[in-house]
Amino acid sequence: MAGKTSLSKRSVQTKSFAAKHGEAEKNWVLFDAEGVILGRLAAVVATILRGKNKPTYTPSVDCGDNVIIINAEKVALTGKKATDKPFYYHTGHPGGIKARTPAAILAGKYPERVIEKAVERMLPEGTLGRRQLGNLKVYAGTEHPHAAQTPKAIDFAAANSKNKRTK
């Protein structure tokens, strides 16, 4: 028995970090969607809303930041997605399935819904996903009422040449 050692004596006790509800530090982030590709923007925004860009990420806790997106009406879609890819929704009545194209939604009364839906579909379903989606604020124009929170502006279009649509 002299050559055998117990694992409990040699193992080092380390604690892993797990954030708790209400402990997460939330910052404010501002994105300008003018000319930016919709899918690329939605993927980055969903990551920030979930908090996966932070070292304190915990999957079951809302530890993401608050995100403001301005110029939602000027977001870009590649290829023919704006006219040929319908978004389906159901009215709740029998035979009530309807479709609208992203171009029709962007030209309509609420163009910010294109970005909201793209981000919503990248978040988890359930109460946590709905809570994280509540931290997203999307505005069609350049004005927003969150200046008091001093959001940190991120130049997403300049981060990668593929992020911005050049016509």
SULWO-V651053 format. One record per residue. N is the residue number from 0. RES is the residue in three letters. SS is DSSP state (A for helix, B for strand, O for the rest). OMEGA is omega in whole degrees, 0 to 359 (999 if undefined). D_CENTER is the distance of its C-alpha to the mean C-alpha in Angstrom with 2 decimals. Layout:
BEGIN
n;res;ss;omega;d_center
N;RES;SS;OMEGA;D_CENTER
N;RES;SS;OMEGA;D_CENTER
END
This chain:
BEGIN
n;res;ss;omega;d_center
0;MET;O;183;57.45
1;ALA;O;183;57.55
2;GLY;O;182;55.07
3;LYS;O;175;52.40
4;THR;O;180;49.90
5;SER;O;179;47.70
6;LEU;A;183;43.95
7;SER;A;179;43.41
8;LYS;A;184;45.48
9;ARG;A;184;43.63
10;SER;O;181;40.01
11;VAL;O;180;38.10
12;GLN;O;174;36.22
13;THR;O;179;32.61
14;LYS;O;175;29.97
15;SER;O;184;26.36
16;PHE;O;174;23.80
17;ALA;O;180;21.94
18;ALA;O;177;20.11
19;LYS;O;180;21.13
20;HIS;O;179;19.56
21;GLY;O;180;20.00
22;GLU;O;186;20.68
23;ALA;O;177;17.27
24;GLU;O;184;17.29
25;LYS;O;175;14.44
26;ASN;O;177;14.19
27;TRP;B;183;12.98
28;VAL;B;181;11.26
29;LEU;B;176;12.03
30;PHE;B;172;11.07
31;ASP;B;186;13.75
32;ALA;O;183;12.94
33;GLU;O;178;16.68
34;GLY;O;183;17.65
35;VAL;B;179;14.42
36;ILE;B;186;13.78
37;LEU;A;184;11.22
38;GLY;A;179;10.28
39;ARG;A;179;10.15
40;LEU;A;183;7.94
41;ALA;A;180;5.34
42;ALA;A;180;6.03
43;VAL;A;180;6.02
44;VAL;A;179;3.06
45;ALA;A;177;2.16
46;THR;A;180;5.57
47;ILE;A;179;6.00
48;LEU;A;179;5.06
49;ARG;A;181;7.31
50;GLY;O;183;9.63
51;LYS;O;177;10.59
52;ASN;O;182;11.51
53;LYS;O;177;14.14
54;PRO;O;180;17.54
55;THR;O;183;17.62
56;TYR;O;174;14.90
57;THR;O;187;16.26
58;PRO;O;185;14.88
59;SER;O;184;16.38
60;VAL;O;176;15.41
61;ASP;O;182;12.63
62;CYS;O;180;12.85
63;GLY;O;181;9.51
64;ASP;O;172;9.71
65;ASN;B;185;9.60
66;VAL;B;175;7.86
67;ILE;B;176;10.23
68;ILE;B;178;10.22
69;ILE;B;181;13.86
70;ASN;O;181;15.92
71;ALA;A;181;13.82
72;GLU;A;182;17.19
73;LYS;A;179;17.74
74;VAL;O;184;14.90
75;ALA;B;173;16.67
76;LEU;O;183;16.99
77;THR;O;177;19.25
78;GLY;O;180;22.50
79;LYS;O;183;23.50
80;LYS;A;183;20.21
81;ALA;A;183;20.44
82;THR;A;188;23.79
83;ASP;A;182;24.27
84;LYS;O;182;21.16
85;PRO;B;171;21.39
86;PHE;B;183;18.82
87;TYR;B;172;20.89
88;TYR;B;183;21.13
89;HIS;B;182;24.04
90;THR;O;183;26.06
91;GLY;O;178;27.39
92;HIS;O;179;30.90
93;PRO;O;181;32.78
94;GLY;O;186;32.12
95;GLY;O;178;29.32
96;ILE;B;182;26.80
97;LYS;B;182;25.67
98;ALA;B;173;23.71
99;ARG;B;178;22.33
100;THR;B;177;21.29
101;PRO;A;178;18.32
102;ALA;A;178;21.11
103;ALA;A;179;22.60
104;ILE;A;179;19.47
105;LEU;A;179;18.88
106;ALA;A;184;22.60
107;GLY;O;185;22.61
108;LYS;O;183;22.32
109;TYR;O;181;18.56
110;PRO;O;180;16.84
111;GLU;O;181;13.50
112;ARG;A;178;13.24
113;VAL;A;180;12.60
114;ILE;A;180;9.15
115;GLU;A;181;8.55
116;LYS;A;179;10.00
117;ALA;A;179;8.35
118;VAL;A;181;4.80
119;GLU;A;181;7.29
120;ARG;O;177;9.18
121;MET;O;178;7.03
122;LEU;O;179;7.08
123;PRO;O;176;10.73
124;GLU;O;178;13.26
125;GLY;O;186;15.31
126;THR;A;180;15.58
127;LEU;A;178;13.15
128;GLY;A;178;10.24
129;ARG;A;178;11.60
130;ARG;A;179;11.99
131;GLN;A;178;8.49
132;LEU;A;176;7.57
133;GLY;O;178;10.54
134;ASN;O;179;9.16
135;LEU;B;177;7.39
136;LYS;B;183;10.39
137;VAL;B;181;10.98
138;TYR;O;183;14.56
139;ALA;O;182;16.71
140;GLY;O;182;18.94
141;THR;O;183;19.14
142;GLU;O;174;20.08
143;HIS;O;183;18.02
144;PRO;O;185;19.65
145;HIS;O;180;17.85
146;ALA;A;181;20.23
147;ALA;A;180;21.84
148;GLN;A;182;18.88
149;THR;O;182;19.38
150;PRO;O;177;15.85
151;LYS;B;182;15.79
152;ALA;B;177;15.39
153;ILE;B;179;13.85
154;ASP;O;184;15.67
155;PHE;A;182;13.26
156;ALA;A;182;15.98
157;ALA;A;182;18.58
158;ALA;A;181;16.85
159;ASN;O;182;17.90
160;SER;O;179;20.31
161;LYS;O;183;18.43
162;ASN;O;184;15.36
163;LYS;B;179;17.59
164;ARG;O;176;19.71
165;THR;O;182;23.38
166;LYS;O;999;25.79
END
